[in-house]
Amino acid sequence: MYYRFGKVFYFTSILFFIFFLLYFYSSLAETVGLSIDETGTIAKLVEKGTFFYGMIIVFLFLNVVTLFTPKSLETKSNKKLHQIFPIGDPFRDYLLAWFYSFGGLINLSLALLVFFVHSINNQEVIATSQFSFFFYLMPALLVLWAVGLVVLLMGKFKQVQKGA
């Protein structure tokens, strides 16, 4: 049941990322600044199309890597993983929910990265310092989710030890 909430969050984050990428792509200049030096000038420039297609490639790669495990568990293509997490096991639901929500966090992180690049290129409208909270929040959430996976796997190991 929990994994369905994870899937909804995951697919919502995909829509959020695509919206951010398309909206900010349309508002960027032909050259996109990726970083700011100490004086506040844009230090690294790349073409708008290169940034757009690069973000699409990174998005696709991270989503394929993140969703390989849950899809192989759901389709039963990985027999060993299916034996460890059989249908009806609550840890299966937790693991699927973890992977889908982690994929959602990855997508939100990419959306935040696009927003950051947009704020670099529109310093007169949006200052990056106004949103610094979110720039610290996303890595903290990713670390928290990684700790959650460790706790989840420790619970499964304890269950297997008690059953054996």
C-alpha positions as CSV (number, residue, x, y, z in Angstrom):
1,M,0.0,0.0,0.0
2,Y,2.8,2.5,0.9
3,Y,4.5,1.9,-2.4
4,R,1.5,3.4,-4.2
5,F,2.0,6.7,-2.3
6,G,5.7,6.4,-3.4
7,K,4.6,6.0,-7.0
8,V,2.3,9.0,-6.9
9,F,5.1,11.1,-5.4
10,Y,7.5,9.8,-8.0
11,F,5.3,10.6,-11.0
12,T,4.3,14.0,-9.5
13,S,8.0,14.8,-9.2
14,I,8.5,13.8,-12.9
15,L,5.9,16.3,-13.9
16,F,7.4,18.9,-11.6
17,F,10.9,18.4,-13.1
18,I,9.6,18.6,-16.7
19,F,7.5,21.7,-15.9
20,F,10.5,23.4,-14.4
21,L,12.9,22.4,-17.1
22,L,10.6,23.5,-20.0
23,Y,9.5,26.7,-18.3
24,F,13.0,27.8,-17.4
25,Y,14.4,26.6,-20.7
26,S,12.0,29.0,-22.5
27,S,13.2,31.9,-20.3
28,L,16.9,31.4,-20.5
29,A,19.2,33.2,-22.9
30,E,21.2,31.4,-25.6
31,T,24.1,31.0,-23.3
32,V,23.5,29.7,-19.8
33,G,25.7,30.4,-16.8
34,L,26.4,27.4,-14.5
35,S,28.4,29.1,-11.7
36,I,29.3,32.4,-10.2
37,D,32.7,33.4,-9.1
38,E,33.7,35.4,-6.0
39,T,33.0,38.8,-7.7
40,G,29.4,37.7,-8.6
41,T,30.0,37.4,-12.4
42,I,29.1,34.2,-14.3
43,A,32.1,32.0,-14.5
44,K,31.1,29.0,-16.6
45,L,28.9,29.3,-19.7
46,V,27.3,26.6,-21.8
47,E,24.8,26.7,-24.7
48,K,21.1,26.6,-23.8
49,G,20.5,23.4,-25.9
50,T,23.5,21.6,-24.3
51,F,22.1,22.4,-20.8
52,F,18.6,21.2,-21.8
53,Y,19.7,17.9,-23.4
54,G,22.3,17.4,-20.7
55,M,19.6,17.7,-18.0
56,I,17.3,15.3,-19.9
57,I,20.2,12.7,-20.2
58,V,21.0,13.0,-16.5
59,F,17.3,12.8,-15.6
60,L,16.8,9.6,-17.7
61,F,20.0,8.0,-16.4
62,L,19.2,8.6,-12.8
63,N,15.6,7.4,-13.2
64,V,16.7,4.2,-14.9
65,V,19.3,3.5,-12.2
66,T,16.9,4.3,-9.4
67,L,14.0,2.3,-10.7
68,F,15.8,-0.8,-11.9
69,T,15.5,-2.5,-8.5
70,P,11.8,-1.9,-7.8
71,K,10.8,-2.8,-11.4
72,S,12.8,-6.0,-11.2
73,L,11.1,-6.8,-7.9
74,E,7.6,-5.9,-9.2
75,T,8.0,-7.9,-12.5
76,K,9.7,-10.8,-10.7
77,S,12.6,-10.8,-13.2
78,N,15.1,-11.0,-10.3
79,K,14.3,-14.3,-8.7
80,K,16.7,-13.9,-5.7
81,L,15.3,-10.5,-4.8
82,H,11.8,-11.9,-5.2
83,Q,12.7,-14.7,-2.7
84,I,14.0,-12.2,-0.2
85,F,11.0,-9.9,-0.6
86,P,8.0,-12.1,-1.5
87,I,4.6,-10.8,-2.3
88,G,2.7,-10.1,1.0
89,D,5.9,-9.3,2.9
90,P,5.6,-5.8,4.6
91,F,9.2,-5.1,3.9
92,R,8.6,-5.6,0.2
93,D,6.1,-2.7,0.3
94,Y,8.5,-0.6,2.4
95,L,11.3,-1.3,0.0
96,L,9.2,-0.4,-3.1
97,A,8.0,2.7,-1.3
98,W,11.5,3.7,-0.5
99,F,12.8,3.3,-4.0
100,Y,9.9,5.2,-5.6
101,S,10.1,8.0,-3.0
102,F,13.9,8.1,-3.5
103,G,13.4,8.5,-7.2
104,G,11.0,11.3,-6.4
105,L,13.6,13.0,-4.3
106,I,16.2,12.6,-7.1
107,N,13.7,14.3,-9.5
108,L,13.0,17.1,-7.1
109,S,16.8,17.6,-6.7
110,L,17.2,17.9,-10.4
111,A,14.3,20.4,-10.5
112,L,16.0,22.4,-7.8
113,L,19.2,22.3,-9.8
114,V,17.3,23.7,-12.8
115,F,15.9,26.4,-10.6
116,F,19.3,27.2,-9.3
117,V,20.7,27.6,-12.8
118,H,17.7,29.8,-13.6
119,S,18.4,32.0,-10.5
120,I,22.1,32.3,-11.5
121,N,21.1,33.6,-14.9
122,N,18.4,36.0,-13.6
123,Q,20.2,37.6,-10.7
124,E,18.1,40.8,-11.0
125,V,14.8,38.9,-10.5
126,I,15.7,35.9,-8.3
127,A,18.7,35.9,-6.0
128,T,20.1,32.4,-5.2
129,S,20.5,33.5,-1.5
130,Q,16.7,33.8,-1.1
131,F,16.4,30.0,-1.7
132,S,19.5,28.8,0.2
133,F,17.3,26.8,2.6
134,F,16.2,24.5,-0.2
135,F,19.8,24.0,-1.4
136,Y,20.6,22.6,2.1
137,L,17.3,20.8,2.5
138,M,17.7,18.4,-0.5
139,P,21.0,16.9,0.4
140,A,19.8,16.5,4.0
141,L,16.7,14.7,2.7
142,L,18.8,12.4,0.5
143,V,21.0,11.5,3.5
144,L,17.9,10.9,5.6
145,W,16.5,8.6,2.9
146,A,19.8,6.7,2.7
147,V,19.7,6.2,6.5
148,G,16.1,5.0,6.1
149,L,17.2,2.3,3.6
150,V,19.8,1.1,6.1
151,V,17.1,0.9,8.8
152,L,14.8,-0.9,6.5
153,L,17.4,-3.5,5.5
154,M,18.3,-4.0,9.1
155,G,14.7,-4.7,9.9
156,K,14.5,-7.2,7.1
157,F,17.8,-8.9,8.2
158,K,16.3,-9.3,11.7
159,Q,13.1,-10.8,10.3
160,V,15.2,-13.3,8.2
161,Q,17.3,-14.2,11.3
162,K,14.2,-14.8,13.4
163,G,12.6,-16.9,10.7
164,A,15.7,-19.0,10.0
